[in-house]
Amino acid sequence: MHRRLTDLYDNLNTVPVMPNVLPQALVELGSASEIVHIATEELRQQNEELLQTRSLLETERQRYQDLFEFAPDAYLVTNTSGIIREANRTAAILLDISQHHLIGKPMTNFVALPDRQSFRAHLIQLSESNKVKELIVHIQKRNGELFDAAMTVGVVRNQERQPIALRWLIRDITERKQVELAVLKNDCDLSQNRLWHKCSKGDFIPLKPGIIWYVCQGCVKLTTLCETGEEVIVGLAGEGMVFGSSLTGLHTYQATALSNVELVSIHLAEIAASPMLSYTLLPKINQRLQQTESFLLIAGRRRVQDRFHQLLVLLQQEIGQAVEQGTRLSIRLTHEELASACCTTRVTITRLIGQLQQQGKISFDSRHHIIIKNL
């Protein structure tokens, strides 16, 4: 266009045609050419920007594709019915099947037969949930090998909040299950290859820094002293529970055998050196913490009868044994000890016990153990 305009200008000086119209037309044509030139330049710049954006998007897409493809965990994307749309390499290795053959297969095909019915029920409920859920199922590989799997699944929704896909993260937790079984086994082994300490009812158990006591048999009363010098029960350590001075911040802390007790001591240094021992003791320490909070709840009740009622419920859970008449407390607690746990007087406890007996809510056996019938 520029070349043709130049030729027209050159010819105009030598061969004038329509001298009044042509110069004006050429000027307007020149303006139009400039506009086209500017528009072309803008389009070129926009095209370059689009190419750069496309390159960045492709780089990001490849980056996330690589993250998906080479992730150490098995990832799957399915539709809401559980039909596999995408699967990474780890999933193919875990399920012992090629990625190509995974596409289009139902997730249910890889669930062990005994778990399929419950898995289908969970699959139906997933689309209605907005939370990420974890399912524990038995997975069967293509070669027939079974393993325990933890499936974490989240729902993908469109702009209308309708479910359109499911994202799955699958982990082999066979080793974790084995560790849990080992922990259960080690629960019994805590008392093995250790020196047993035997205490008679009423004996004080020495509390040494750096040592945790594990109760093999019997029940231990844990107490402190208030400002008036009165004893206050802060816990009961029954069979399979732990206690020690390192588990409390109280300056005055005392452990008394409520029955004939057999214990073993575990040093904190030994716990620090053994992850398995730490894993075994953690739920027992947590149990003591929960029991301590229960005693705090009892102390926080305003009315004495409410505190005593809550105490009986706690004792029913901690040292209760099912009998024909109801639940029998395996340890005989005196009225004084019950009053200590309720922060009240022995006379008040005696009166409350009498009222509960008249109402038929508690009774006593031949050895004066409380039997809780209906609280």
Secondary structure, DSSP 8 states (H G I E B T S, - for coil): -HHHHHHHHHHHHHS--STTTHHHHHHHHHHHHHHHHHHHHHHHHHHHHHHHHHHHHHHHHHHHHHHHHT-SSEEEEE-TT-BEEEE-HHHHHHHTS-HHHHTT-BGGGGB-HHHHHHHHHHHHHHTT--S-EEEEEEEE-TTS-EEEEEEEEEEEE-TT--EEEEEEEEEE-HHHHHHHHHHHHHHHHTTTTS-EEEE-TT-EE---TTEEEEEEES-EEEEEE-TTS-EEEEEEE-TT-EE-GGG---SS-EEEESS-EEEEEEEHHHHHH-HHHHHHHHHHHHHHHHHHHHHHHHHH-SSHHHHHHHHHHHHHHHHEEEETTEEEESS---HHHHHHHHTS-HHHHHHHHHHHHHTTSEEE-TT--EEE---
